[in-house]
Amino acid sequence: MASRKKSGRKSGGRKYGRAASKSVGSAMRRRKKGTLKSGRGGKGGTVKSRKQAIAIGLSEARKKGAKVPRKSSSRKSSSRKSASRKSSRKSSRKRSS
C-alpha cells in the first residue's frame, strides 16, 4: 500500500479557485498588452512587474468573491515592530542626556 505525505491542508482540493486563476490570467494579459494600471481607479501608472500583476489579479478575484486565501499579515507586523523599536530607542536617548 502506497503511503501519502501529509501536507498543510486537510484534504486534496484546490487552494485557489478556478475563478481566481482566470482573473490572474486576465491581469497578466493586460500587463503584456500594457493596459494594466495600479492604484485606485488605475491612476498609479502602468504595471510592468509580474508579481504586481498577479497581486492585482488576486485582489480583483477577492472582490468578486472567488476562492482565494487571505493575505498573510506577516510583512505588515514586522514593519510595525521595527517602527516601535525605533521610537523606543529615541525615548531612551532622551532619558540618558
C-alpha positions, 0 to 999 in steps of 0.5 A: 500500500502506497503511503501519502505525505501529509501536507498543510491542508486537510484534504486534496482540493484546490487552494485557489479557485478556478475563478481566481486563476482566470482573473490572474490570467486576465491581469497578466494579459493586460500587463503584456498588452500594457493596459494594466494600471495600479492604484485606485481607479488605475491612476498609479501608472502602468504595471510592468512587474509580474508579481504586481500583476498577479497581486492585482489579479488576486485582489480583483478575484477577492472582490468578486468573491472567488476562492482565494486565501487571505493575505498573510499579515506577516510583512505588515507586523514586522514593519510595525515592530521595527517602527516601535523599536525605533521610537523606543530607542529615541525615548531612551536617548532622551532619558540618558542626556 
